[in-house]
Amino acid sequence: MATPSHCLIFLFLCLPAVLANILGDIYPCPCKCSQENETSLHMHLHQFPALPGVPNRNEYGVINSTEPIGFGQMYVHDWLLTTGTSANENVVGRLQGFHLQAGQTTTSWYMAHTMVFSDGSFAGSTIELFGLLGVKPNGQWSITGGTGTFASAHGTIKFTNSQSSTATDDIRELDIHVFHTPEAVV
């Protein structure tokens, strides 16, 4: 035989589930939560360094440094993004931002970029990213946000130095893995 205290315990444990089931039909959740999408892209970054003899530079030194290995030196950049290894091959956007020599004892460039898409289905969308570029030929940047197609973006961009690089066109292959949530249409 159930005592009144057992009945109260049962009600306190089961009542929330019962009410949620009943009220869920009467008062459905008003928000239409979008599913998160996953997109993978492969492209090439073209850096025309701010060096003597480079005719089409796409970076400019704004802070010079006399410190060892250039500690504190800063450049702004507007690098090209293409679908192939040629800088003239299907430009799909730009990587705009800055890089700052942040290492005192080793080459370590802190980078903050906005990837701005100018072509295709992603035109007008952006991806925000941060990370380091050091002496190693490969690495990873983190995706911290985005707009348009890439709203609420997060993920990673793996980069490797391309065998096609030259003294005047430093090419990196980018493997972009981004999660994003499309904006809800009202």
Secondary structure, DSSP 8 states (H G I E B T S, - for coil): ---HHHHHHHHHHHHHHHHHHHHHHHS---------EEEEEEEEEEE--S-TT-TT--EEEEE---SGGGTT-EEEEEEEEESSSSTTS-EEEEEEEEEEE--SSS-EEEEEEEEEE-SGGGTT-EEEEEEEEESSSEEEEEEEEEEGGGTT-EEEEEEEE-TT--SS-EEEEEEEEEEE------
